[in-house]
Amino acid sequence: METNKDIIIIGGGIIGLACAHYLLQNNASVRIIEQDVIESGTSSKNCGLLHFGGIIPLCAPGVIKNEIIRTIQRKSPLHIKPSLDINFIKWLFKFVSHCNLSHMNRASTAKNNLLQFSLDLFDSLFKEYSLECDFRHKGFLLLFKDKKYFKDYNSTIIFLKKYGFNLKKYEQVQVRELEPTVKKEVVGAWHDKHDRHIRPAMLVKAWKNLLIKKGLIIEEKCKLIDFGIHKNKIQYVNTIRGQFKADHFILAAGAWTSQISRQLKLNIPVQPGKGYSITMAKPDFSPEIPCMLYEKNMVITPWKSGLRLGGTMEFSGFDDSLNKKRLAQLIHGAKEYLNIEINNSTMEQWSGFRPMTHDDLPIIDRSYMHDNLFVATGHGMLGVTMATGTGKAICDMIYEKKSQIDISPFSLKRF
Ligand SMILES: Cc1cc2nc3c(=O)[nH]c(=O)nc-3n(C[C@H](O)[C@H](O)[C@H](O)COP(=O)(O)OP(=O)(O)OC[C@H]3O[C@@H](n4cnc5c(N)ncnc54)[C@H](O)[C@@H]3O)c2cc1C
């Protein structure tokens, strides 16, 4: 039996929960400190894809050129609010500098390792516990309206094959045989059968309840204010609800991690990448396979009793207002590709922040300045999918066990 460690996790998103899961398995005492309530954030409102094939980083060759063209055509899902924030400007320059082939190869290998590790751990998790979360294994359908993009995507398919992903090609008519809601304007699709999907709020709730039964303590509405540090060790955290002590601390505060880390004089350049979603009751005629609309960079996820449209990437700081234009883009996108009725009366609109790093790789590491601080953040567009691998890797670090995958690409020292 391992020694009983006392651990505080700052942030009650999916990454914080996953860390708690593996730590509790090791008999640790774990307390999560959450500024809001556990089910309130991005981890509950995202599109719910377990997209294990999402290995290619956002900063890939050609991205900048494509986005400039799409911005001119007013078709880009990317929106950057002009800003004089020096941290954001630096972040943006670094992002651009990563848009090359050598980074794509390195990042894809690193992400693939973490994603496959997470896949195995999710399989074990769902086998061991009946977490009610509308889990389905239907794969993922990438839909194209533009013949040129569909043809050009062949090079990505060849790249993905090197990592063992064999997506199946569907031409115009065949797509509708597979997924009858697809409109005839869609010229083709690729089906990745590896992907699963869940309803994220259900997963967060079910996982939280399981962990509470296993001894997890959750402090909600408990915003962290600052840290008490002696020499190179954190002794306690001050929160709006008082002081909490522990032996080890994990910073898993998603898009807010960068702000918090400044107090610790740690450089963690995570920017909030705002996304939007619209959730509605499931229409009578609904897709059954989650769809990604390639030209729109948006996702449509169907569940037993609901349908979610999600996407856009907006860099505008922590502005949480709902931009009507972006929400309308999601509805127009869905209608362009699928024959579905948008149910206005049951619609829930939402926006939230993805924790974005400029190399699109997460941060999973021990602080180089504090012996007992660990960082788990920066999972960008795939935080749910990478959650189990991240939680296990952090737990192994704390218990000084050899990691089962190469975690060096997720180091803090790279910044
Ligand atoms: C539209 C959209 C669709 C997405 N779709 C998918 C998908 O299909 N599949 C997928 O894998 N990923 C998806 N993602 C990404 C995924 O949602 C994120 O990567 C993931 O939720 C990040 O989890 P996290 O735990 O790091 O951060 P969060 O969920 O943001 O959790 C961090 C927590 O820290 C808390 N916190 C912050 N500051 C403090 C403080 N000072 N004190 C106490 N608590 C604090 C916050 O309140 C928050 O609850 C999507 C994201 C968006 C926006």
The ligand as an SDF file (V2000), in Angstrom:
LIG
                    3D

 53 58  0  0  0  0  0  0  0  0999 V2000
  -17.2290   24.3780  -28.0030 C   0  0  0  0  0  0  0  0  0  0  0  0
  -16.2510   23.3850  -27.4500 C   0  0  0  0  0  0  0  0  0  0  0  0
  -16.3140   22.0560  -27.8580 C   0  0  0  0  0  0  0  0  0  0  0  0
  -15.3890   21.1160  -27.3740 C   0  0  0  0  0  0  0  0  0  0  0  0
  -15.5210   19.8150  -27.7510 N   0  0  0  0  0  0  0  0  0  0  0  0
  -14.6670   18.8820  -27.2600 C   0  0  0  0  0  0  0  0  0  0  0  0
  -14.8270   17.5110  -27.6120 C   0  0  0  0  0  0  0  0  0  0  0  0
  -15.7340   17.1420  -28.3590 O   0  0  0  0  0  0  0  0  0  0  0  0
  -13.9320   16.6180  -27.1060 N   0  0  0  0  0  0  0  0  0  0  0  0
  -12.9030   16.9910  -26.2670 C   0  0  0  0  0  0  0  0  0  0  0  0
  -12.1120   16.1410  -25.8760 O   0  0  0  0  0  0  0  0  0  0  0  0
  -12.7490   18.2850  -25.8950 N   0  0  0  0  0  0  0  0  0  0  0  0
  -13.6030   19.2410  -26.3610 C   0  0  0  0  0  0  0  0  0  0  0  0
  -13.4710   20.5500  -26.0110 N   0  0  0  0  0  0  0  0  0  0  0  0
  -12.3300   20.9300  -25.1490 C   0  0  0  0  0  0  0  0  0  0  0  0
  -12.5700   20.5790  -23.6850 C   0  0  0  0  0  0  0  0  0  0  0  0
  -13.8560   21.0010  -23.2900 O   0  0  0  0  0  0  0  0  0  0  0  0
  -11.4960   21.2400  -22.8060 C   0  0  0  0  0  0  0  0  0  0  0  0
  -10.2100   20.9310  -23.3030 O   0  0  0  0  0  0  0  0  0  0  0  0
  -11.6030   20.7150  -21.3730 C   0  0  0  0  0  0  0  0  0  0  0  0
  -12.8960   20.9360  -20.8720 O   0  0  0  0  0  0  0  0  0  0  0  0
  -10.5720   21.3890  -20.4680 C   0  0  0  0  0  0  0  0  0  0  0  0
  -10.7290   20.8260  -19.1970 O   0  0  0  0  0  0  0  0  0  0  0  0
  -10.0110   21.4460  -17.9330 P   0  0  0  0  0  0  0  0  0  0  0  0
  -10.3860   20.6180  -16.7700 O   0  0  0  0  0  0  0  0  0  0  0  0
   -8.5610   21.6470  -18.2360 O   0  0  0  0  0  0  0  0  0  0  0  0
  -10.6050   22.9300  -17.8350 O   0  0  0  0  0  0  0  0  0  0  0  0
  -12.0290   23.4300  -17.3110 P   0  0  0  0  0  0  0  0  0  0  0  0
  -13.1020   22.5110  -17.6430 O   0  0  0  0  0  0  0  0  0  0  0  0
  -12.1420   24.8440  -17.7490 O   0  0  0  0  0  0  0  0  0  0  0  0
  -11.8450   23.3750  -15.7400 O   0  0  0  0  0  0  0  0  0  0  0  0
  -11.0080   24.2710  -15.0420 C   0  0  0  0  0  0  0  0  0  0  0  0
  -11.7210   24.6660  -13.7660 C   0  0  0  0  0  0  0  0  0  0  0  0
  -10.8650   25.4940  -12.9760 O   0  0  0  0  0  0  0  0  0  0  0  0
  -11.6840   26.4010  -12.2740 C   0  0  0  0  0  0  0  0  0  0  0  0
  -10.8780   27.5360  -11.8020 N   0  0  0  0  0  0  0  0  0  0  0  0
  -10.2910   28.4850  -12.5580 C   0  0  0  0  0  0  0  0  0  0  0  0
   -9.6870   29.4030  -11.7720 N   0  0  0  0  0  0  0  0  0  0  0  0
   -9.8990   29.0270  -10.4880 C   0  0  0  0  0  0  0  0  0  0  0  0
   -9.5420   29.5750   -9.2270 C   0  0  0  0  0  0  0  0  0  0  0  0
   -8.8600   30.7080   -9.1180 N   0  0  0  0  0  0  0  0  0  0  0  0
   -9.9370   28.9240   -8.1160 N   0  0  0  0  0  0  0  0  0  0  0  0
  -10.6560   27.7620   -8.1890 C   0  0  0  0  0  0  0  0  0  0  0  0
  -11.0320   27.2010   -9.3750 N   0  0  0  0  0  0  0  0  0  0  0  0
  -10.6500   27.8260  -10.5060 C   0  0  0  0  0  0  0  0  0  0  0  0
  -12.7140   26.8010  -13.3240 C   0  0  0  0  0  0  0  0  0  0  0  0
  -13.8810   27.3350  -12.7370 O   0  0  0  0  0  0  0  0  0  0  0  0
  -12.9770   25.4960  -14.0540 C   0  0  0  0  0  0  0  0  0  0  0  0
  -14.1100   24.8100  -13.5650 O   0  0  0  0  0  0  0  0  0  0  0  0
  -14.3710   21.5200  -26.4560 C   0  0  0  0  0  0  0  0  0  0  0  0
  -14.3200   22.8460  -26.0160 C   0  0  0  0  0  0  0  0  0  0  0  0
  -15.2440   23.7820  -26.4920 C   0  0  0  0  0  0  0  0  0  0  0  0
  -15.1720   25.2060  -26.0030 C   0  0  0  0  0  0  0  0  0  0  0  0
  1  2  1  0
  2  3  1  0
  2 52  2  0
  3  4  2  0
  4  5  1  0
  4 50  1  0
  5  6  2  0
  6  7  1  0
  6 13  1  0
  7  8  2  0
  7  9  1  0
  9 10  1  0
 10 11  2  0
 10 12  1  0
 12 13  2  0
 13 14  1  0
 14 15  1  0
 14 50  1  0
 15 16  1  0
 16 17  1  0
 16 18  1  0
 18 19  1  0
 18 20  1  0
 20 21  1  0
 20 22  1  0
 22 23  1  0
 23 24  1  0
 24 25  2  0
 24 26  1  0
 24 27  1  0
 27 28  1  0
 28 29  2  0
 28 30  1  0
 28 31  1  0
 31 32  1  0
 32 33  1  0
 33 34  1  0
 33 48  1  0
 34 35  1  0
 35 36  1  0
 35 46  1  0
 36 37  1  0
 36 45  1  0
 37 38  2  0
 38 39  1  0
 39 40  1  0
 39 45  2  0
 40 41  1  0
 40 42  2  0
 42 43  1  0
 43 44  2  0
 44 45  1  0
 46 47  1  0
 46 48  1  0
 48 49  1  0
 50 51  2  0
 51 52  1  0
 52 53  1  0
M  END
$$$$
